[in-house]
Amino acid sequence: MTSKPDSLALPAALAAPHLAGILGDGQSALAALLLHDGAAVSGCDIGGKRGSEKQGALRGHLAQLGITISAGHDPTHLPGRMTALVYSAAIPAGHAELDAARRLGRPVLRRHQALSLYASLFGQVVAVAGGAGKTSTSAMLAAILTGTSWQPTVCLGARSPNLGSRNYLHGARRLLIAEADEYRDAFLDLPRHIGILGPVMDYDHRDYFGPGRPVTGSFTAFAAGLDLAVADADDSAALQAARAARTVISVGRGPDADYLITNIQPAQGS
């Protein structure tokens, strides 16, 4: 593991980013982390009735941090000092804000590209992948390591009670725990050292994966960039993909797992 100082400057593109769709779970977490690292962050979001309670909580928290959020999407929202436009998957590729940023000569980055730039600042990155369980696995790992000297930085795709009902945790540059999104192969851009591979689901993201682009191929490419893969031993596709990593540890209930899960005791009706 390499050690990187907490004083390491943000990449130039992330010095004053404008985040379109900033009230999305992944975007809001990235916005807060960048702000804590000294970026001048702004954003906009169309909002909507669905999830208005959740979005209201996110809006309030980001406002407390000092992030200005414009309503809707419009090129006039782009601040003059903007160093990059970061957009979520909810923003269509030909949107007027994106075109305006390009005319200004500013970088236009998908969220995962901006996250990858941010991740490059860390000595070690744990990337949590899989068709299900990414957020809960990341949150549990964060809760464990926060009580140690690691003091990780965490970027989640949903709010977690383990993190004070937030979707991020700003820690040291020693370790980043990040959800790794397989959609459009986003996780292949993420710098990664340790990977956790949960269930690999062939039916996820049918608008991208299919017969000519199998999801298992993407997970294998993800694992190929890992020093260590921790794989779900009970999911054959996850285990097969993980074998592309330098070292593999399997965890599950089956007898062939390296680490065996036993004595499971359901609680509170679960």
C-alpha atoms as one frame of an Amber mdcrd trajectory, in Angstrom:
protein
   0.000   0.000   0.000   1.243   3.481  -0.850   0.728   6.325   1.583  -0.529
   9.657   0.274  -0.643  12.859   2.351  -3.973  14.406   3.282  -2.636  17.706
   1.922  -2.473  16.311  -1.632  -4.276  18.816  -3.866  -7.436  17.945  -5.764
  -7.089  17.432  -9.532  -7.595  20.748 -11.341 -10.918  19.632 -12.843 -12.348
  19.056  -9.358 -11.318  22.406  -7.874 -14.687  24.046  -8.618 -17.056  21.423
 -10.062 -20.721  21.916 -10.874 -22.715  18.718 -10.281 -25.843  18.246 -12.399
 -28.257  15.956 -10.574 -26.572  16.782  -7.270 -29.427  15.372  -5.162 -28.813
  11.854  -6.421 -27.260   9.579  -3.808 -23.922   9.134  -5.543 -23.655  12.756
  -6.667 -24.459  14.217  -3.240 -21.855  12.002  -1.546 -19.187  13.067  -4.039
 -20.185  16.720  -3.672 -19.805  16.603   0.114 -16.430  14.834  -0.039 -15.066
  17.328  -2.577 -16.260  20.243  -0.463 -14.556  18.814   2.630 -11.356  18.631
   0.574 -11.533  22.309  -0.320 -13.427  22.346  -3.634 -15.830  25.177  -4.494
 -18.864  23.003  -5.220 -22.156  24.021  -6.822 -24.971  21.979  -8.283 -28.458
  21.764  -9.679 -31.279  19.247  -9.665 -34.731  18.981 -11.151 -36.107  17.433
  -7.952 -39.524  15.844  -8.203 -42.224  14.306  -6.064 -40.637  10.863  -5.918
 -38.235  10.747  -3.028 -38.991  14.343  -2.082 -38.430  13.593   1.617 -35.023
  12.056   0.903 -34.088  14.839  -1.498 -35.192  17.430   1.039 -32.857  15.944
   3.633 -29.978  15.867   1.132 -30.694  19.430   0.011 -30.740  20.626   3.613
 -27.489  18.882   4.463 -25.658  20.172   1.391 -26.972  23.679   2.070 -25.594
  23.464   5.621 -22.220  22.620   4.113 -22.461  25.761   1.998 -23.252  24.241
  -1.399 -25.542  26.337  -3.592 -28.152  24.223  -5.402 -30.129  25.654  -8.321
 -33.588  24.313  -9.161 -33.889  22.580 -12.514 -31.297  22.259 -15.270 -30.294
  25.325 -17.249 -27.028  26.566 -18.790 -27.416  29.810 -16.835 -26.701  27.844
 -13.650 -23.108  27.182 -14.662 -20.834  29.386 -12.531 -18.072  31.330 -14.257
 -15.391  29.773 -12.065 -16.549  26.214 -12.873 -13.650  23.850 -13.596 -15.761
  20.863 -14.725 -19.350  19.774 -15.157 -20.049  16.450 -13.459 -23.313  14.796
 -14.468 -25.242  11.783 -13.228 -26.785   8.971 -15.247 -30.127  10.781 -14.954
 -28.870  13.600 -17.212 -29.178  12.801 -20.947 -25.964  13.006 -22.975 -27.213
  15.828 -25.233 -28.461  18.092 -22.448 -28.076  21.863 -22.895 -25.986  22.220
 -19.722 -23.448  19.699 -21.015 -23.283  21.424 -24.404 -22.804  24.807 -22.715
 -19.933  23.479 -20.589 -18.225  22.100 -23.700 -18.588  25.461 -25.466 -16.868
  27.058 -22.453 -14.025  24.579 -22.863 -14.656  22.904 -19.511 -14.299  19.151
 -18.935 -17.612  17.263 -18.932 -17.359  14.204 -16.698 -19.712  11.401 -15.792
 -19.993  10.898 -12.045 -17.861   7.759 -12.103 -15.118   9.613 -13.985 -15.034
  12.333 -11.330 -15.059   9.703  -8.574 -12.133   7.964 -10.258 -10.145  11.220
 -10.309 -10.896  11.672  -6.620  -9.979   8.053  -5.839  -6.541   8.580  -7.386
  -5.644  10.666  -4.316  -5.818   7.653  -1.984  -3.118   5.211  -0.993  -5.534
   2.296  -1.199  -9.039   1.857  -2.608 -11.501  -0.854  -1.583 -14.102  -1.162
  -4.344 -17.318  -2.982  -3.441 -19.036  -4.527  -6.477 -21.927  -6.868  -7.191
 -25.501  -6.913  -8.401 -26.836  -6.577  -4.835 -25.562  -5.636  -1.398 -23.022
  -2.980  -2.387 -24.291  -0.284  -0.046 -24.824  -2.510   2.991 -21.444  -4.233
   2.544 -19.666  -0.882   2.134 -21.441   0.550   5.172 -20.580  -2.437   7.365
 -16.946  -2.308   6.293 -16.890   1.422   6.993 -18.399   0.914  10.462 -15.727
  -1.672  11.310 -12.745   0.293  10.013 -13.884   3.634  11.422 -13.195   2.209
  14.872  -9.577   1.497  13.915  -6.541   3.563  12.973  -7.508   3.318   9.283
 -10.058   6.171   9.537 -11.352   5.564   5.984 -13.052   7.953   3.610 -16.341
   6.438   2.399 -18.537   7.102  -0.646 -21.889   5.262  -0.677 -24.847   5.061
  -3.025 -27.384   5.515  -0.225 -27.568   6.949   3.266 -26.568   4.656   6.111
 -27.357   4.804   9.848 -23.787   3.578  10.414 -22.566   6.904   9.032 -24.981
   9.135  10.920 -27.628   8.762   8.187 -25.207  10.177   5.623 -23.979   8.610
   2.394 -20.347   9.563   2.910 -17.614   9.850   5.504 -14.648  12.171   5.152
 -11.549  10.507   6.561  -7.864  10.197   5.814  -6.238   9.740   2.405  -4.958
   6.360   3.495  -8.068   4.425   2.451 -11.179   4.995   0.335 -14.161   2.633
   0.491 -16.332   3.141  -2.586 -19.255   1.423  -4.219 -18.219   0.190  -7.658
 -21.019   0.514 -10.211 -21.036  -1.989 -13.066 -23.510  -0.020 -15.209 -21.832
   0.972 -18.486 -18.624  -0.553 -17.077 -18.189   2.463 -14.794 -16.185   0.451
 -12.255 -13.417  -0.236 -14.760 -12.267   3.405 -14.495 -11.992   3.247 -10.703
  -8.462   2.882  -9.274  -8.729  -0.213  -7.100  -6.543  -2.418  -4.970  -8.973
  -4.596  -2.991 -12.331  -5.611  -4.412 -15.352  -7.239  -2.830 -17.478  -9.171
  -5.332 -21.017  -9.917  -4.268 -23.627 -11.700  -6.387 -23.221 -11.221 -10.146
 -26.687 -10.932 -11.678 -27.058 -11.543 -15.406 -30.427  -9.787 -15.575 -29.204
  -6.413 -14.277 -29.022  -3.388 -16.616 -30.578  -5.007 -19.662 -30.238  -1.723
 -21.572 -26.457  -2.204 -21.519 -25.609  -5.847 -20.843 -26.856  -8.612 -23.089
 -25.742 -11.517 -25.284 -23.063  -9.439 -26.995 -21.871  -7.821 -23.772 -22.128
 -10.289 -20.864 -22.080  -8.839 -17.361 -19.668 -11.596 -16.297 -17.078 -10.253
 -18.724 -17.237  -6.834 -17.091 -16.823  -8.294 -13.599 -13.853 -10.338 -14.785
 -12.233  -7.172 -16.166 -12.959  -5.450 -12.847 -11.274  -8.250 -10.905  -8.252
  -8.242 -13.224  -7.268  -4.847 -11.801  -7.226  -6.088  -8.179  -4.409  -7.114
  -5.884  -6.980  -8.965  -3.748 -10.544 -10.050  -4.462 -12.901 -11.142  -1.685
 -15.643 -13.102  -3.428 -19.053 -14.562  -2.610 -18.256 -18.287  -2.559 -21.945
 -19.125  -2.975 -22.204 -17.285  -6.305 -20.380 -19.169  -9.045 -20.258 -16.179
 -11.416 -18.708 -13.934  -8.752 -16.167 -16.588  -7.838 -15.242 -17.212 -11.467
 -14.789 -13.487 -12.165 -12.720 -13.021  -8.996 -10.146 -15.539 -10.202  -8.783
 -12.840 -12.528  -7.383 -11.020  -9.464  -3.859 -11.632  -8.181  -5.161 -13.166
  -4.946  -8.646 -14.484  -4.169 -10.359 -15.143  -0.830 -13.814 -16.729  -0.882
 -16.432 -16.322   1.848 -19.688 -18.243   2.035 -21.755 -21.078   3.468 -20.528
 -23.838   1.166 -17.818 -26.261   2.295 -15.331 -25.069  -0.352 -15.226 -21.477
   0.938 -11.940 -20.227   2.385 -13.914 -18.609   5.205 -17.087 -20.390   6.217
 -20.180 -18.573   7.472 -21.844 -20.642  10.213 -24.195 -20.303  13.151 -26.489
 -17.792  11.450 -29.080 -16.530  13.937 -31.888 -14.402  12.442 -32.835 -11.410
  14.551 -35.824  -9.069  14.584 -37.718 -11.204  12.082 -35.009 -11.031   9.402
